[in-house]
Amino acid sequence: MAENYDLVVLGAGPGGYVAAVRAAQLGLKVAVVEKEKVGGVCLHKGCIPSKSLLRSAELYHDMQNSKNYGIHVADVKLDMGSVQKRKEKVVSQLHKGVQHLLKKNKVDVYGGTGRILGPSIFSPTPGTISVEKEDGSEADMLVPQFVLIATGSRPRTLPGLEMDGNTIMNSDHALQMKSLPKSIIIIGGGVIGIEWASMLNDFGVEVTVVEFADRILPFEDEEVSREMTRLLKKRKVKIFTGAKVLPESVTIRGGVATLQAEQGTKTLSLSSERVLVSVGRQANIEDIGLHNTSIRVEKGVIQVNEFMQTAESHIYAIGDVVGGYQLAHVASHEGILAVEHMAGLDVHPLNPLHVPRCTYSRPEVGSLGMTEAEAKAEGHDVKVGKFPFRAVGKSLVFGEVDGFIKIISDRKTDDLLGVHIIGPHATDLISEAGLAKVLDATAWEIAHAIHPHPTLSEVYGEAALAVDGEAIHAG
């Protein structure tokens, strides 16, 4: 028997479940289909568990260096089993929270794989959802007015490189490590690769990063990438850029993986106990019934308009399956935008220049808007204000003085073009830039907002003044 809904959401990650809750708030009858656990990759295999491990690594590093704060601690030991238990506790608590939100908002949750059917006895248009269960029992049929595809993504693999989940891993496998290797090669120096490099280095692992691009964090401002490279190398992380790993060269003997990478005219030969492949993510769009629709797929992602509609106007798609910034907060924002559009509300398309981007390494990176190179390429006559963390008192008190903030403005219009931060709590501090961008604030307005002393946020006021050469505490 078929059940009718106003909206059926495929996938209960941060895009899907947030969209479902918002739709329920707007009075829609909503169902969510999820084949694993509500909360999705972000909660169970990504954002939350990795940040829990990063916090443990950060604390381990701080305790090992506590003498710098006048605190002498003897025999600091790392118990990876307990680190994993804490991670699972955090995930479990948040999982219960998502379940509660869906129940509170009367969202029906169906366990299984949702597939979009073509025109049938249930509907003259594509969109009926067949929920197929692992136990092989009869599928549920859901007949919605609207469908929202939010099926997320999975780690991308290197063609020709076989993963065993132990010696050759992706980030999903790495999250489950019960013991740490003595050494690891990380293929990929993007956000995920650098977070793992920082974390494992703090845990005492010998880390090597191999990046195909000419610099790590290749989508960040070049000065930020350069500073991160300097600081990681200072921590004895080996970094090879402009290097292409040869998958066919990977061998495993006696618990040691060996691989080769081409770097210009040189061939690198590297070995370690484990290899972590971190070369991006690919959309989960296979086997969900797209072939039964007119939905267009290009370069592995679903094509949508500014309101997240596919070529089938009643079927929307959000999050990692549509490409762009593959970030949880983007998926959530897109989900709200999509359901409000379904409900006929006046909505504003997502502006990519308003999206904060975060790397949770040590130090952290937070950025928003255009890099300096991008701004110049767009034809802007830029003026730049930079200010180092070591020049604000709270940074010295905090014990983390590396890094800086960089504000990029248009010289003619004073428009704020980009903000880039590398340093302590950068991922929290970047939100001020997000608000400034939404309010169309200028550097002058940021400078004249009163930033309390002593706080890390003082770098904002000083960098904003520095845009016009007026920083007070510039050395």
C-alpha positions as a printed NumPy array, in Angstrom:
array([[  0.   ,   0.   ,   0.   ],
       [  1.307,   3.45 ,  -0.915],
       [  1.655,   6.309,   1.566],
       [  1.209,   9.89 ,   0.394],
       [  3.529,  12.724,   1.473],
       [  4.123,  16.336,   0.602],
       [  7.874,  15.691,   0.652],
       [ 10.1  ,  12.622,   0.696],
       [ 13.788,  13.208,   1.427],
       [ 16.368,  10.676,   0.275],
       [ 19.162,  10.781,   2.84 ],
       [ 19.181,  11.973,   6.446],
       [ 22.531,  13.735,   6.636],
       [ 22.899,  17.399,   7.648],
       [ 21.212,  18.439,   4.416],
       [ 18.384,  15.922,   4.47 ],
       [ 17.338,  15.98 ,   8.114],
       [ 17.572,  19.787,   8.38 ],
       [ 15.418,  20.114,   5.243],
       [ 12.919,  17.632,   6.682],
       [ 12.622,  19.535,   9.96 ],
       [ 12.182,  22.872,   8.151],
       [  9.545,  21.372,   5.844],
       [  7.651,  20.023,   8.861],
       [  7.787,  23.471,  10.464],
       [  6.126,  24.816,   7.312],
       [  3.277,  22.338,   7.705],
       [  4.318,  19.733,   5.139],
       [  3.841,  16.017,   5.712],
       [  7.392,  14.685,   5.473],
       [  9.21 ,  11.357,   5.264],
       [ 12.932,  10.662,   5.268],
       [ 14.546,   7.556,   3.768],
       [ 17.94 ,   6.564,   5.185],
       [ 19.773,   3.283,   4.558],
       [ 22.183,   3.694,   7.476],
       [ 21.776,   6.069,  10.445],
       [ 20.16 ,   9.479,  10.584],
       [ 22.813,  12.167,  10.816],
       [ 24.604,  10.881,   7.745],
       [ 28.293,  10.884,   6.899],
       [ 28.96 ,  14.151,   8.751],
       [ 27.812,  12.76 ,  12.078],
       [ 28.979,   9.161,  11.762],
       [ 31.966,   9.151,   9.373],
       [ 33.091,  12.742,   8.905],
       [ 32.805,  16.091,  10.662],
       [ 31.991,  14.996,  14.198],
       [ 34.142,  11.876,  14.72 ],
       [ 37.161,  13.451,  13.031],
       [ 36.86 ,  16.62 ,  15.132],
       [ 36.579,  14.504,  18.261],
       [ 39.859,  12.787,  17.362],
       [ 41.42 ,  16.148,  16.531],
       [ 40.437,  17.467,  19.96 ],
       [ 42.072,  14.478,  21.653],
       [ 45.224,  15.013,  19.572],
       [ 45.277,  18.708,  20.433],
       [ 44.895,  17.989,  24.141],
       [ 47.616,  15.313,  23.994],
       [ 49.953,  17.845,  22.4  ],
       [ 49.081,  20.475,  25.024],
       [ 49.681,  18.072,  27.91 ],
       [ 53.043,  17.059,  26.499],
       [ 53.965,  20.742,  26.384],
       [ 52.283,  21.803,  29.626],
       [ 55.645,  22.793,  31.146],
       [ 55.477,  25.868,  28.908],
       [ 52.572,  26.983,  31.116],
       [ 54.309,  26.137,  34.367],
       [ 52.529,  22.803,  34.753],
       [ 54.707,  19.696,  35.041],
       [ 52.937,  16.462,  34.203],
       [ 54.798,  13.186,  34.296],
       [ 54.242,  10.111,  32.14 ],
       [ 51.549,  11.375,  29.747],
       [ 50.171,   8.365,  27.886],
       [ 47.9  ,   8.019,  24.885],
       [ 45.169,   5.376,  25.086],
       [ 43.747,   5.105,  21.564],
       [ 41.002,   2.791,  22.747],
       [ 39.723,   5.439,  25.145],
       [ 40.07 ,   8.109,  22.463],
       [ 37.809,   6.02 ,  20.227],
       [ 35.32 ,   5.436,  23.04 ],
       [ 35.031,   9.173,  23.635],
       [ 34.484,   9.724,  19.913],
       [ 31.71 ,   7.122,  19.852],
       [ 30.076,   8.696,  22.915],
       [ 29.985,  12.105,  21.242],
       [ 28.562,  10.615,  18.046],
       [ 25.961,   8.597,  19.964],
       [ 24.742,  11.619,  21.895],
       [ 24.334,  13.68 ,  18.732],
       [ 22.682,  10.761,  16.928],
       [ 20.029,  10.609,  19.645],
       [ 19.574,  14.348,  19.248],
       [ 18.838,  14.024,  15.524],
       [ 16.418,  11.165,  16.171],
       [ 14.633,  13.328,  18.734],
       [ 14.388,  16.287,  16.335],
       [ 12.792,  14.153,  13.629],
       [ 10.352,  12.565,  16.067],
       [  9.469,  15.915,  17.657],
       [  8.658,  17.355,  14.245],
       [  6.61 ,  14.281,  13.268],
       [  8.903,  13.32 ,  10.383],
       [  8.448,   9.674,   9.396],
       [ 11.734,   7.786,   9.027],
       [ 12.016,   4.794,   6.688],
       [ 15.039,   2.515,   6.887],
       [ 16.265,   1.227,   3.55 ],
       [ 17.435,   2.318,   0.115],
       [ 15.151,   4.801,  -1.595],
       [ 14.827,   4.59 ,  -5.376],
       [ 12.968,   6.986,  -7.638],
       [ 10.454,   5.249,  -9.881],
       [  9.277,   6.451, -13.269],
       [  5.621,   7.12 , -14.149],
       [  3.483,   4.326, -12.732],
       [  0.082,   3.466, -11.327],
       [  0.992,   5.611,  -8.333],
       [  1.834,   8.802, -10.229],
       [  1.841,  10.036, -13.853],
       [  5.238,  11.682, -13.257],
       [  8.545,  10.282, -11.966],
       [  8.993,  10.577,  -8.23 ],
       [  7.314,   7.729,  -6.404],
       [  9.867,   6.333,  -3.976],
       [ 10.381,   2.621,  -3.489],
       [ 12.042,   1.925,  -0.125],
       [ 13.878,  -1.371,  -0.462],
       [ 15.008,  -3.084,   2.72 ],
       [ 18.109,  -5.119,   3.427],
       [ 16.09 ,  -8.06 ,   4.763],
       [ 14.359,  -8.446,   1.411],
       [ 10.879,  -7.77 ,   2.774],
       [  8.287,  -5.985,   0.676],
       [  9.265,  -2.46 ,  -0.305],
       [  7.368,   0.546,   1.02 ],
       [  5.875,   2.828,  -1.634],
       [  5.909,   6.549,  -0.895],
       [  4.057,   8.941,  -3.189],
       [  5.226,  12.521,  -2.661],
       [  4.391,  15.864,  -4.213],
       [  8.088,  16.781,  -3.944],
       [ 11.312,  14.767,  -3.69 ],
       [ 14.59 ,  16.015,  -2.236],
       [ 17.763,  14.093,  -3.099],
       [ 20.329,  14.433,  -0.299],
       [ 22.27 ,  11.184,  -0.57 ],
       [ 25.695,  12.712,   0.153],
       [ 29.07 ,  11.389,  -0.93 ],
       [ 31.794,   8.871,  -0.176],
       [ 35.604,   8.963,  -0.289],
       [ 36.998,   8.99 ,  -3.813],
       [ 39.522,   6.328,  -4.752],
       [ 42.585,   6.365,  -6.977],
       [ 42.037,   4.162, -10.043],
       [ 44.231,   1.112,  -9.797],
       [ 44.83 ,   1.418,  -6.047],
       [ 43.09 ,  -1.313,  -4.086],
       [ 42.122,  -0.498,  -0.509],
       [ 42.139,  -3.155,   2.168],
       [ 40.923,  -0.88 ,   4.976],
       [ 44.017,  -1.615,   7.032],
       [ 47.304,  -0.846,   5.283],
       [ 45.672,   1.138,   2.446],
       [ 42.841,   3.221,   3.9  ],
       [ 40.41 ,   6.019,   3.217],
       [ 39.132,   8.411,   5.885],
       [ 36.236,   6.088,   6.815],
       [ 38.727,   3.336,   7.663],
       [ 41.089,   5.711,   9.466],
       [ 38.337,   6.831,  11.848],
       [ 38.143,   3.272,  13.183],
       [ 41.859,   2.782,  13.907],
       [ 42.248,   0.992,  17.232],
       [ 46.01 ,   1.493,  17.24 ],
       [ 48.267,   4.025,  15.62 ],
       [ 50.97 ,   3.221,  13.072],
       [ 54.509,   4.48 ,  13.499],
       [ 54.347,   6.086,  10.063],
       [ 51.777,   7.004,   7.432],
       [ 51.726,   8.433,   3.91 ],
       [ 48.744,  10.675,   3.197],
       [ 47.894,  10.957,  -0.496],
       [ 46.212,  14.322,  -0.872],
       [ 46.992,  17.634,   0.808],
       [ 43.518,  19.151,   0.736],
       [ 41.401,  19.918,   3.796],
       [ 40.826,  16.313,   4.898],
       [ 44.428,  15.281,   4.246],
       [ 45.842,  18.208,   6.22 ],
       [ 43.486,  17.613,   9.141],
       [ 44.673,  13.996,   9.329],
       [ 48.297,  15.07 ,   8.933],
       [ 47.997,  17.485,  11.848],
       [ 46.093,  15.036,  14.027],
       [ 48.375,  12.056,  13.48 ],
       [ 51.471,  14.214,  13.92 ],
       [ 50.128,  15.339,  17.301],
       [ 49.519,  11.687,  18.167],
       [ 53.216,  10.992,  17.474],
       [ 52.945,   9.377,  14.045],
       [ 55.605,  10.088,  11.4  ],
       [ 53.596,  11.776,   8.623],
       [ 54.333,  12.256,   4.921],
       [ 51.935,  14.212,   2.675],
       [ 51.952,  13.774,  -1.111],
       [ 49.922,  16.379,  -3.034],
       [ 49.35 ,  16.478,  -6.805],
       [ 48.892,  20.277,  -6.912],
       [ 51.802,  22.654,  -6.514],
       [ 50.844,  23.435,  -2.906],
       [ 48.831,  21.973,  -0.043],
       [ 45.388,  23.476,   0.634],
       [ 45.366,  24.488,  -3.044],
       [ 42.003,  26.268,  -2.83 ],
       [ 43.041,  28.536,   0.025],
       [ 44.832,  31.857,  -0.325],
       [ 48.432,  31.227,  -1.344],
       [ 49.846,  32.926,   1.764],
       [ 47.726,  30.672,   3.972],
       [ 48.982,  27.573,   2.133],
       [ 52.545,  28.772,   2.499],
       [ 52.144,  29.388,   6.239],
       [ 50.545,  25.975,   6.795],
       [ 53.402,  24.338,   4.898],
       [ 55.962,  26.155,   7.027],
       [ 54.291,  25.216,  10.301],
       [ 53.748,  21.546,   9.393],
       [ 57.353,  21.196,   8.243],
       [ 58.427,  22.783,  11.517],
       [ 56.568,  19.905,  13.189],
       [ 58.596,  17.426,  11.047],
       [ 55.768,  16.59 ,   8.65 ],
       [ 57.261,  15.742,   5.253],
       [ 55.454,  17.421,   2.353],
       [ 55.885,  16.662,  -1.343],
       [ 53.881,  18.847,  -3.752],
       [ 53.553,  18.6  ,  -7.52 ],
       [ 53.783,  14.848,  -7.047],
       [ 51.676,  12.233,  -8.815],
       [ 51.339,   8.896,  -7.037],
       [ 51.65 ,   5.857,  -9.295],
       [ 48.939,   3.469,  -7.995],
       [ 50.459,   0.468,  -9.758],
       [ 53.68 ,   0.99 ,  -7.8  ],
       [ 52.077,   0.348,  -4.412],
       [ 53.301,  -2.855,  -2.776],
       [ 52.817,  -4.264,   0.711],
       [ 55.461,  -6.506,   2.247],
       [ 55.961,  -7.368,   5.878],
       [ 53.416,  -4.803,   7.034],
       [ 55.116,  -1.961,   5.146],
       [ 53.614,  -0.176,   2.137],
       [ 55.933,   1.2  ,  -0.526],
       [ 54.921,   3.506,  -3.361],
       [ 56.409,   5.725,  -6.003],
       [ 55.41 ,   9.224,  -7.071],
       [ 56.53 ,  11.333, -10.   ],
       [ 57.656,  14.817,  -8.995],
       [ 58.776,  16.662, -12.083],
       [ 61.726,  14.766, -13.467],
       [ 62.269,  12.898, -10.193],
       [ 60.722,   9.665,  -8.986],
       [ 60.071,   9.553,  -5.248],
       [ 60.179,   6.225,  -3.445],
       [ 58.295,   6.335,  -0.156],
       [ 57.374,   3.767,   2.456],
       [ 55.296,   3.653,   5.629],
       [ 53.232,   1.309,   7.763],
       [ 49.996,   2.695,   6.355],
       [ 48.698,   4.793,   3.47 ],
       [ 45.709,   7.108,   3.761],
       [ 44.063,   8.068,   0.471],
       [ 42.457,  11.499,   0.731],
       [ 41.77 ,  12.686,  -2.812],
       [ 38.275,  14.118,  -2.451],
       [ 34.765,  12.706,  -2.418],
       [ 32.324,  11.501,  -5.049],
       [ 28.553,  11.877,  -5.089],
       [ 26.271,   8.986,  -4.154],
       [ 24.003,   9.062,  -7.204],
       [ 24.212,   5.467,  -8.387],
       [ 21.268,   3.13 ,  -7.976],
       [ 18.772,   5.749,  -6.769],
       [ 16.64 ,   5.693,  -9.92 ],
       [ 17.926,   8.746, -11.753],
       [ 17.592,   6.832, -15.027],
       [ 13.819,   6.884, -14.485],
       [ 13.819,  10.679, -14.662],
       [ 14.973,  13.53 , -16.891],
       [ 17.509,  14.652, -14.261],
       [ 20.825,  15.677, -15.805],
       [ 24.167,  14.521, -14.435],
       [ 27.408,  16.196, -15.487],
       [ 30.896,  15.445, -14.187],
       [ 29.456,  13.063, -11.619],
       [ 27.014,  15.502,  -9.962],
       [ 23.334,  16.361, -10.358],
       [ 22.612,  19.61 , -12.193],
       [ 20.288,  22.027, -10.399],
       [ 19.154,  25.639, -10.777],
       [ 19.629,  28.392,  -8.2  ],
       [ 16.677,  27.061,  -6.19 ],
       [ 18.087,  23.504,  -6.137],
       [ 15.55 ,  22.196,  -8.668],
       [ 16.584,  19.48 , -11.102],
       [ 15.289,  19.141, -14.654],
       [ 12.262,  17.51 , -13.   ],
       [ 10.888,  20.652, -11.328],
       [  9.275,  18.732,  -8.44 ],
       [ 12.538,  16.914,  -7.66 ],
       [ 15.226,  18.912,  -5.859],
       [ 18.816,  17.972,  -4.954],
       [ 21.2  ,  19.421,  -2.361],
       [ 24.558,  18.889,  -0.714],
       [ 27.424,  16.812,  -2.02 ],
       [ 25.36 ,  15.326,  -4.879],
       [ 25.209,  18.733,  -6.609],
       [ 28.93 ,  19.513,  -6.312],
       [ 30.242,  22.922,  -5.304],
       [ 31.353,  23.22 ,  -1.694],
       [ 30.964,  19.751,  -0.154],
       [ 30.363,  21.093,   3.348],
       [ 27.748,  20.16 ,   5.936],
       [ 26.691,  23.747,   6.553],
       [ 26.229,  24.303,   2.821],
       [ 24.014,  21.212,   2.57 ],
       [ 21.894,  22.421,   5.497],
       [ 21.523,  25.884,   3.964],
       [ 20.613,  24.41 ,   0.583],
       [ 18.068,  22.111,   2.236],
       [ 16.272,  25.025,   3.89 ],
       [ 16.4  ,  27.009,   0.64 ],
       [ 14.902,  24.09 ,  -1.3  ],
       [ 11.967,  23.392,   1.01 ],
       [ 11.141,  27.066,   1.397],
       [ 11.046,  27.299,  -2.405],
       [  8.74 ,  24.269,  -2.498],
       [  6.498,  26.029,   0.006],
       [  6.304,  29.149,  -2.164],
       [  8.296,  31.416,   0.128],
       [ 10.516,  34.224,  -1.137],
       [ 14.021,  32.738,  -1.075],
       [ 17.483,  33.995,  -1.944],
       [ 19.879,  31.714,  -3.838],
       [ 23.057,  30.658,  -2.08 ],
       [ 25.957,  33.   ,  -2.733],
       [ 29.189,  30.954,  -2.752],
       [ 31.129,  34.048,  -1.656],
       [ 29.184,  33.965,   1.618],
       [ 30.235,  30.407,   2.496],
       [ 32.804,  30.04 ,   5.295],
       [ 35.385,  27.283,   4.717],
       [ 37.187,  25.613,   7.6  ],
       [ 40.196,  23.372,   8.146],
       [ 40.405,  21.987,  11.693],
       [ 44.133,  21.392,  11.826],
       [ 46.652,  22.937,  14.2  ],
       [ 46.646,  25.807,  13.476],
       [ 43.134,  26.115,  12.123],
       [ 42.168,  27.797,   8.865],
       [ 39.002,  29.794,   8.273],
       [ 38.265,  31.58 ,   5.029],
       [ 35.455,  33.302,   3.165],
       [ 35.173,  34.937,  -0.229],
       [ 37.872,  35.359,  -2.838],
       [ 41.577,  34.782,  -2.413],
       [ 43.864,  37.635,  -3.406],
       [ 44.724,  35.877,  -6.678],
       [ 41.055,  35.277,  -7.481],
       [ 40.148,  38.9  ,  -6.742],
       [ 42.863,  40.165,  -9.07 ],
       [ 41.819,  37.68 , -11.749],
       [ 38.282,  39.086, -11.498],
       [ 39.67 ,  42.514, -12.29 ],
       [ 39.572,  44.047,  -8.812],
       [ 42.133,  46.63 ,  -7.778],
       [ 42.749,  45.185,  -4.317],
       [ 44.032,  46.562,  -1.061],
       [ 45.068,  44.111,   1.62 ],
       [ 45.305,  44.319,   5.383],
       [ 47.24 ,  41.674,   7.319],
       [ 47.808,  41.309,  11.017],
       [ 49.695,  38.585,  12.935],
       [ 48.252,  36.752,  15.922],
       [ 51.494,  37.221,  17.843],
       [ 50.712,  40.96 ,  18.069],
       [ 47.562,  40.481,  20.189],
       [ 47.819,  39.787,  23.906],
       [ 45.316,  36.938,  24.06 ],
       [ 47.328,  34.952,  21.528],
       [ 50.4  ,  35.17 ,  23.752],
       [ 48.324,  34.242,  26.798],
       [ 46.772,  31.376,  24.875],
       [ 50.216,  30.121,  23.871],
       [ 49.544,  29.986,  20.122],
       [ 51.187,  32.866,  18.279],
       [ 51.61 ,  31.541,  14.742],
       [ 49.388,  32.685,  11.906],
       [ 47.611,  35.804,  10.743],
       [ 44.402,  37.29 ,   9.381],
       [ 44.227,  38.742,   5.887],
       [ 41.426,  41.034,   4.698],
       [ 41.049,  41.771,   0.987],
       [ 39.032,  44.8  ,  -0.162],
       [ 38.322,  46.583,  -3.412],
       [ 40.296,  49.829,  -3.569],
       [ 37.609,  51.727,  -5.481],
       [ 34.429,  50.564,  -3.749],
       [ 35.769,  49.406,  -0.348],
       [ 33.734,  46.204,  -0.853],
       [ 34.895,  43.283,   1.287],
       [ 36.176,  40.633,  -1.127],
       [ 37.701,  37.991,   1.137],
       [ 38.872,  37.163,   4.633],
       [ 41.475,  34.482,   5.333],
       [ 42.61 ,  33.366,   8.78 ],
       [ 45.245,  30.863,   9.849],
       [ 45.765,  30.635,  13.582],
       [ 44.099,  29.728,  16.885],
       [ 40.299,  29.33 ,  16.72 ],
       [ 40.221,  30.477,  13.087],
       [ 37.163,  28.301,  12.429],
       [ 35.22 ,  30.193,  15.087],
       [ 36.575,  33.616,  14.178],
       [ 35.588,  33.34 ,  10.499],
       [ 31.914,  33.779,  11.418],
       [ 32.464,  37.508,  11.925],
       [ 33.505,  37.722,   8.286],
       [ 30.359,  35.827,   7.305],
       [ 28.156,  38.339,   9.095],
       [ 30.122,  41.246,   7.626],
       [ 29.621,  39.832,   4.133],
       [ 25.864,  39.321,   4.612],
       [ 25.526,  42.903,   5.877],
       [ 27.741,  44.186,   3.047],
       [ 30.108,  45.715,   5.588],
       [ 33.378,  47.353,   4.609],
       [ 36.753,  46.989,   6.316],
       [ 36.162,  50.453,   7.818],
       [ 32.981,  49.191,   9.515],
       [ 34.756,  46.087,  10.834],
       [ 37.535,  48.306,  12.188],
       [ 35.073,  50.542,  14.006],
       [ 33.225,  47.661,  15.656],
       [ 34.615,  47.517,  19.195],
       [ 36.492,  44.252,  19.72 ],
       [ 36.957,  43.396,  23.416],
       [ 40.432,  43.182,  24.914],
       [ 42.089,  40.803,  25.418],
       [ 40.564,  38.513,  22.795],
       [ 41.719,  36.794,  19.647],
       [ 39.052,  38.768,  17.766],
       [ 41.214,  41.881,  18.06 ],
       [ 43.056,  40.702,  14.952],
       [ 39.917,  41.624,  12.974],
       [ 39.946,  45.254,  14.043],
       [ 43.67 ,  45.596,  13.458],
       [ 43.637,  43.88 ,  10.045],
       [ 40.67 ,  46.   ,   8.989],
       [ 42.603,  49.146,   9.957],
       [ 45.646,  47.766,   8.138],
       [ 43.648,  47.711,   4.881],
       [ 44.146,  51.492,   4.828],
       [ 47.526,  51.444,   6.57 ],
       [ 46.128,  52.493,   9.957],
       [ 46.741,  49.474,  12.199],
       [ 47.53 ,  50.639,  15.726],
       [ 49.646,  47.75 ,  16.958],
       [ 51.538,  47.054,  13.738],
       [ 55.237,  46.504,  14.391]])
